[in-house]
Amino acid sequence: MKTIACEDYRLTQKKASNTSLRARVTVFPRPEILDPQGKAIGDALARLGFNQVREVRAGKCFDVVLDGVGRAAAGELLRQMGDKLLANPVVEDFTVELDSGETS
């Protein structure tokens, strides 16, 4: 899985088995929705001298480990999770990214 601008949370409660799949669900406000948190972050970066930043959109990410499911089923489960709980479909979009391999 490629690294994105989200904190890397280590899952310590349950060790992943050989058939576990790691995934990341990333949620962002839809482009047409105002993002006051992203605007505040962008303004703060400008005050700190990062004048190259044109826009910031603040989102959230969820690292999920699934046991006993194949890649196709995992993708569908994660899309259902995004639709039903992780994202608000009225104001947010989300992407699902499966790890390139199985965990050990």
N, C-alpha and C positions, 0 to 999 in steps of 0.2 A: 504494500500500500504506500502510495507516495505521501510525503509529509505535507500537510497543509497548515495554514495559520490558525491552528487550534492547539490548546494545551494537550499534551500527550498524557492521558490518564492511564495509569497502570491498574489493571484489574487484579486485585489481590485476594478477593474473597473466595474465588473458586478457580483452581488451576485448569487451564484449557486442556481438553483431551486431544488425542491424535485426530479425531474426526471433527474438531471444532473449526468453525469459520469465523474469522474476524471481519468486521465491517464497520463502516463509518457512515452515519446519516448526517448530512450537513443541511442546516435550515437557515434561510435568509429571507428577509422581507422581499416581497415582490418589487420589481423596479418602479412601479407606479405608486408605491406606498412610501410616505415620508418615513425617514429613519432618524429620529432625533438622537438616538445613542450614537449612531455612526457619524452624524454631523458634529456632535460634541467631541468625539474622538478625533475627527479630522481637524477641528478648530484647535484642539490641544496640541496635536502634532505640529500644526503651523506655528503655534506660539513657541514650541520647542525648537524651531528652526528647520523642520522638515517641510520645506516649501515645495518640494516636488510632488507631494501628495495632492491629487486633484479631488478625490472622493473616497470615502470610507463607508462601507456597508457593514453593520454589525450583525452577526449571526450567532448561531450556536451549533455545536457538533456533539454527536452521541457516538461513542465507540461501543459496539455491541459484539458479544461473542455468542454464537449459536452452536449448539451441540446436536449432532445426529441428523443434519439436513444437508442435502446436496446444494451446489451453487445456484441452480435454477430455483429451487424451492426457497433458498435463503433470500435471494433477490426479491421474490414475491412476498415473503413474510415481512421483509424490511419495508417494502413499499406499503403494505397494509399498516404496519406500525406508524409510518410517516403520515399516512392518510387519517388514521384513527386517533393518534395521540401526539406524536412528536412535532407535527406542524399544524398550524391553523390554516386550513386551505383558503380561507377568505383573504388573508393578508401575507401568507408565506408560501414559498416554494421550497422543495428539498431535493437533494440528490442522494443516491445510494452508491457507495463505493465498496466493493468486496475486495478483501485482501487477495493478492496475487497467488497465494498458496495457502495450504493448511497450516494451522498452528501446531506446535509440538510441546 
